[in-house]
Every structure is written in structure tokens, then in C-alpha cells.
Amino acid sequence: QVQLVESGGGLVQTGGSLRLSCAASGRTFSNYPMGWFRQAPGKEREFVAAINYSGVSTFYASSVKERFTISRDNSKNTVYLQMNSLKSEDTAVYYCAARQTYSMSYYADSERYDYWGQGTQVTVSS
């Protein structure tokens, strides 16, 4: 089992920045690819970013590429999402997730992830 706890959400103005953290506990964190997803009111959950177990490979949704950066510190069992140049359309609940495989196949598919955090709210106001 893996427990995931997100933090760092909040209210920020358009153009501002936030850094989300996801602390993992339980089984060996460094074995797991990790992802960030988000869900806005009335919308489906969507992929934001993913990172492989070592942190060497990263993947982004086109809507956040060049603005968001995913990273991980396996010594701290934590994955991060640095969000810059925030827009109103980034407003959502952000979730981190972990999958029980080294593979990064279908990294954008939420069904491929086995563990989820409770989410943290990000609100971007103009």
C-alpha cells in the first residue's frame, strides 16, 4: 500500500506561481512512476504531468507544457509540481497518483494508476 498526501494548493492571481507537493508513505516510493491529474468543477479528471521512477523521464499535457514542471526527490518520498504563469483555466482540484509498475505506458490514463491522494484545491483568480 502507498498513502499519498498533497499539499501546497491555494488561491493565486493570474500569472502567479504555486508549488504542489505530494508526500508518499508505505511501500518503496522510488519504485513508482507518479502522476499529477486535475479535475475542474463539472469536468472530467484530466492528466497534467507524469514522471518515471527515477525522475529522468517526464511527460506533460500540452495545456501545461512550458509552464509546469514535475520533479521528485526519492530521498524525501516526495513528488512536486511547480506551476508558473497560472491561468484561470488551471483552477481545479489537483491529485497525485502512483502506479505499481516501472512502465510509463499510457501515462496519461488515470485508470493505470493504483493509488491516489485526497487532492488539493488550486484557485487562480484574475
Stockholm file with secondary structure:
# STOCKHOLM 1.0

chainA/1-126         QVQLVESGGGLVQTGGSLRLSCAASGRTFSNYPMGWFRQAPGKEREFVAAINYSGVSTFYASSVKERFTISRDNSKNTVYLQMNSLKSEDTAVYYCAARQTYSMSYYADSERYDYWGQGTQVTVSS
#=GR chainA/1-126 SS CEEEEEECCEEEETTCCEEEEEEEEESCGGGCCEEEEEECTTSCCEEEEEECTTSSCEEECTTTTTTEEEEEETTTTEEEEEECSCCGGGCEEEEEEECSSSCCTTTTCGGGCCEECCCEEEEEEC
#=GC SS_cons         CEEEEEECCEEEETTCCEEEEEEEEESCGGGCCEEEEEECTTSCCEEEEEECTTSSCEEECTTTTTTEEEEEETTTTEEEEEECSCCGGGCEEEEEEECSSSCCTTTTCGGGCCEECCCEEEEEEC
//
